[in-house]
């Protein structure tokens, strides 16, 4: 379901799921995210300008934003909330439910992807086992305008042993502690939600 809002007489549609922190502010619903957009540079430069903010969003989230003939969709750094997409002629479809993209619920498999899955127990990067359905990669966004699709990453996941990077337990611990700190802040702010974390 998309929520409509208006900025400078332009109609926008948004689907926002999850939460993120930006400048110590918690964004966890459509209304707060819309307020964030209204106060951002989107008024001047259009929806594409939001890509400059993605790397600052910490949390678990996915975003679909539409305006006139363009769509932008993004997921967090670990793709905790996947978004699936496909291009059908000049039409572009993106959804958090893969079933929405299957015509008549038909599952069209790709044998190359199946072999990859059997070997690595995961679909190829950015792909699904459906032949014509893709999934946005972690730390990435897609932008669709006038029938043309652009795919890009706003965050590059460090690869061990690649580019001189070596595995670091201390770095992993620091990242995990930061995530737990953000989660603790969220739980303190909203105790009425009764969120329990299984250990």
Beta strands, then each sheet from edge to edge (+ up, - down):
strand 1: 3-7
strand 2: 10-22
strand 3: 25-27
strand 4: 58-67
strand 5: 70-75
strand 6: 84-88
strand 7: 91-95
strand 8: 134-135
strand 9: 140-145
strand 10: 148-153
sheet 1: 1+ 2- 3+
sheet 2: 1+ 2- 4+ 5- 9+ 10-
sheet 3: 7+ 6- 8+
end
